């Protein structure tokens, strides 16, 4: 009977609900499809991944609740006070080289793995987030470091600190609500990823982009730890291998797609200002001391130092 029960468990089929804020026109949706295909292939169909785009299962700030509560099995995890170190390091002021981004992201995920486990979460899929997190305005700005009271969309504590340091006022707006907020004048500027910005057609309302290269960002898709541990060892291996292979497969496609969106927007009258490295360094330095103090206090000196050392080892030359 025990052998039969074990065989039944091994042959059981599991469906994992993956929740994402990206919509189906975003190249990252193809990444999730690729991931789902690899999982099905590697597990012989014993595990399937069902994708829910456009925040259909939960809102921007509800990833931890959704995964802990069973609304989804895999979700993006934003800055959440139940993951305090992740919350202050998943978006970090640093100008990093993305030449080896899959390795960088994997190393970062491993550094916060223990904290994730304490919240019943397992880091699974890294999001290729650093490449395109930038800034837009209705009219060109002379100096992003002089925001002069502008209301700027923020996604988390680091971006809010930057906006405040540069004389602006941060406003939280969920991705699906940004178009209406910009169109109605709720915000004067937007901080967002180019991929998300483009897939939500936001170039029409704020066409002037500042490419500042200010962040390392890794908004990780995490899985419910209990559900992960119910999988067989082979299925768990298949899932993590599929995630790593998807990141490597998606990176060049993602970067090419982002560049295409920028080029198309410029052809339609948008503008792009790429800051020189010296200005990027100046802007990072303007928030660096305050942010490092926050990271040290939140993560502890040892983990904070490990994260900074990792980013320094991948610094842009």
C-alpha positions in Angstrom: 0.0 0.0 0.0 2.8 2.4 0.8 4.5 1.7 -2.5 1.2 2.3 -4.3 0.6 5.5 -2.5 4.1 6.7 -3.4 3.6 5.8 -7.0 0.3 7.7 -7.0 1.9 10.8 -5.5 4.7 10.6 -8.1 2.1 10.4 -10.9 -0.1 13.1 -9.6 -0.7 16.2 -11.7 -0.1 19.6 -10.3 -1.3 22.9 -11.8 0.6 26.1 -10.7 -1.1 29.4 -11.1 1.4 32.1 -12.1 0.3 35.7 -11.6 2.0 38.6 -13.4 1.2 42.3 -13.9 2.5 42.2 -17.5 0.0 42.0 -20.3 0.0 39.7 -23.3 1.6 42.3 -25.6 4.7 42.4 -23.4 7.6 40.3 -24.5 7.9 39.0 -20.9 4.6 37.2 -21.4 6.4 35.1 -24.1 8.9 34.3 -21.3 6.2 33.0 -19.1 4.9 30.9 -21.9 8.4 29.5 -22.5 8.7 28.7 -18.8 5.4 26.9 -18.8 6.4 24.9 -21.8 9.8 23.9 -20.3 8.1 22.9 -17.0 5.6 20.7 -18.9 8.4 19.1 -20.9 10.8 18.6 -18.0 8.1 17.0 -15.8 6.5 14.9 -18.5 3.3 16.8 -17.9 3.0 16.1 -14.2 3.3 19.9 -13.5 1.6 22.5 -15.6 1.8 26.3 -15.3 -1.3 28.4 -15.9 -0.5 32.1 -16.6 -2.7 34.9 -15.4 -1.5 38.3 -17.0 -2.5 41.9 -16.3 -2.9 41.6 -12.5 -6.0 39.5 -13.0 -5.5 37.5 -9.8 -4.3 40.3 -7.5 -3.0 43.9 -7.4 0.5 45.3 -7.4 1.1 45.2 -3.7 -0.6 41.9 -2.9 1.9 39.3 -4.1 2.9 38.0 -0.6 -0.8 37.8 0.5 -1.8 36.1 -2.8 0.9 33.4 -2.6 0.6 32.8 1.2 -3.2 32.6 0.9 -3.4 30.4 -2.2 -4.8 32.9 -4.6 -1.8 32.2 -6.8 1.1 29.8 -6.5 3.8 31.9 -8.2 3.7 35.7 -8.2 5.9 38.8 -8.5 6.8 40.1 -5.0 7.1 43.8 -4.6 8.6 45.7 -1.6 6.8 44.2 1.4 7.5 44.6 5.1 7.3 40.9 5.6 10.5 40.7 3.5 12.3 43.7 5.0 15.7 43.2 3.5 14.3 42.3 0.1 12.1 45.4 0.2 15.1 47.7 0.5 17.4 45.9 -1.8 15.3 44.5 -4.7 15.7 48.0 -6.2 19.1 49.3 -5.3 21.0 52.5 -6.4 23.7 51.1 -8.5 24.9 51.3 -12.1 25.5 47.7 -12.9 26.7 45.8 -16.0 24.0 43.4 -17.2 26.4 41.4 -19.3 26.0 38.5 -16.8 22.6 39.4 -15.5 21.3 35.9 -15.0 24.2 35.1 -12.8 23.8 38.4 -10.9 20.1 37.9 -10.4 20.6 34.3 -9.2 23.3 35.3 -6.7 21.0 38.1 -5.4 18.1 35.7 -5.1 20.2 33.3 -3.1 21.2 36.1 -0.7 17.6 36.7 0.3 16.4 33.0 0.1 16.5 32.6 3.9 14.4 35.7 4.5 11.9 34.5 1.8 11.7 31.1 3.5 10.7 32.8 6.8 7.6 34.1 4.9 6.9 30.7 3.4 8.2 31.7 0.0 10.8 30.3 -2.5 12.5 32.6 -5.0 12.0 31.0 -8.4 12.1 33.3 -11.5 14.1 36.5 -11.8 12.6 39.3 -13.7 15.2 41.0 -16.0 14.2 44.3 -14.2 17.3 46.4 -14.2 17.6 47.0 -17.9 14.7 49.3 -18.4 13.6 51.0 -15.1 13.6 54.7 -16.2 11.7 58.0 -16.1 9.2 59.9 -18.3 7.8 63.4 -18.4 5.1 65.3 -20.4 7.8 67.8 -21.3 11.6 67.4 -21.4 13.3 68.2 -18.1 16.6 70.0 -17.9 17.9 68.2 -14.9 16.2 65.1 -13.3 18.0 66.1 -10.1 15.9 69.3 -9.9 12.3 68.2 -10.0 11.0 71.5 -8.5 7.9 70.1 -6.8 6.8 67.7 -9.7 4.6 64.8 -8.7 6.3 61.6 -9.9 5.0 58.1 -9.9 6.9 55.9 -7.4 7.0 52.1 -7.1 8.7 51.8 -3.7 10.8 53.3 -0.9 14.0 53.8 -2.9 12.3 55.6 -5.8 10.4 57.8 -3.3 13.7 58.7 -1.6 15.2 59.7 -4.9 12.2 61.8 -5.9 12.1 63.6 -2.5 15.9 64.1 -2.5 15.6 65.8 -6.0 12.8 68.1 -4.9 9.8 66.2 -6.1 6.8 64.5 -4.5 6.3 60.7 -4.9 2.9 59.3 -5.7 2.1 55.6 -5.7 0.2 54.5 -8.7 -0.4 50.8 -9.7 0.7 49.8 -13.2 -2.8 49.4 -14.6 -3.8 52.9 -13.3 -0.7 54.8 -14.6 -2.2 55.8 -18.0 -5.3 57.4 -16.5 -3.2 59.1 -13.8 -0.9 60.6 -16.4 -3.7 61.6 -18.8 -5.6 63.3 -16.0 -2.6 65.1 -14.6 -2.4 63.2 -11.3 1.3 62.9 -11.9 3.8 65.0 -13.8 6.3 62.2 -14.2 6.6 58.5 -14.2 9.2 56.0 -13.0 8.5 52.7 -14.6 10.1 49.9 -16.7 10.2 50.6 -20.4 8.7 47.3 -21.2 5.7 47.8 -18.9 5.5 51.5 -20.0 5.4 50.5 -23.6 3.0 47.6 -23.3 0.5 49.9 -21.5 0.8 52.5 -24.3 2.1 55.2 -22.0 4.4 56.9 -24.6 1.2 58.7 -25.9 0.8 60.7 -22.7 4.4 61.2 -21.5 6.7 60.9 -24.5 10.0 62.3 -23.0 12.3 59.7 -21.5 15.3 60.1 -19.3 17.6 57.1 -19.5 19.5 57.4 -16.2 20.8 53.9 -15.4 20.3 54.4 -11.7 19.2 50.9 -10.5 19.9 47.3 -10.0 16.4 45.8 -9.8 15.2 42.3 -9.4 11.5 42.0 -8.6 11.5 38.2 -8.1 8.6 35.8 -8.8 8.4 33.6 -5.8 6.5 30.4 -5.1 4.5 29.2 -2.1 7.1 27.2 -0.1 4.6 24.5 1.1 3.4 23.9 -2.5 7.0 23.8 -3.7 7.9 21.2 -1.1 4.9 19.0 -2.1 6.5 18.5 -5.5 8.7 15.5 -6.0 12.5 16.2 -6.0 12.6 15.7 -9.7 9.7 18.2 -10.2 11.4 20.8 -8.0 14.6 20.4 -10.0 12.7 20.7 -13.3 11.0 23.9 -12.0 14.2 25.6 -11.0 16.0 24.5 -14.2 13.1 25.8 -16.3 13.3 29.1 -14.6 17.0 29.5 -15.1 16.8 28.5 -18.7 13.9 30.9 -19.3 15.9 33.8 -17.9 18.8 33.1 -20.3 16.4 32.6 -23.2 14.4 35.8 -22.6 17.3 38.2 -21.9 18.3 39.0 -25.5 14.7 39.0 -26.7 13.7 41.3 -23.9 16.5 43.8 -24.5 15.8 43.8 -28.3 12.1 44.4 -27.7 12.7 47.2 -25.2 15.0 48.9 -27.7 12.4 48.5 -30.5 9.8 50.2 -28.3 12.1 53.2 -27.6 13.0 53.5 -31.3 9.4 53.4 -32.3 8.4 56.0 -29.8 11.2 58.4 -31.0 9.9 58.0 -34.5 6.5 59.1 -33.3 8.0 62.3 -31.7 9.2 61.1 -28.4 12.6 62.1 -27.0 15.3 60.2 -25.2 18.0 61.8 -23.0 20.7 59.3 -21.9 22.6 60.7 -18.9 26.4 60.7 -19.0 28.1 58.3 -16.5 29.2 61.2 -14.4 25.6 62.5 -13.9 24.4 59.0 -13.1 27.1 58.6 -10.5 26.2 62.0 -9.0 22.5 61.1 -8.7 23.3 57.7 -7.1 25.6 59.4 -4.6 22.9 61.9 -3.7 20.9 59.1 -2.1 23.7 56.6 -1.4 24.4 57.4 2.2 20.8 57.5 3.3 20.0 54.3 1.5 23.0 52.4 2.7 22.1 53.3 6.3 18.6 52.0 5.7 19.9 48.8 4.2 22.4 48.2 7.1 19.7 48.8 9.7 17.2 46.5 7.9 19.4 43.6 6.6 22.2 43.7 9.2 25.7 44.7 8.4 26.8 41.2 7.1 24.0 40.6 4.6 24.0 44.3 3.5 27.7 44.0 2.9 27.2 40.9 0.8 24.6 42.5 -1.4 26.8 45.6 -1.9 29.8 43.4 -2.7 27.8 41.5 -5.3 26.7 44.7 -7.0 30.2 46.1 -7.0 31.5 42.9 -8.6 29.0 43.6 -11.5 29.6 47.4 -11.7 29.4 49.0 -15.1 32.9 49.9 -16.4 
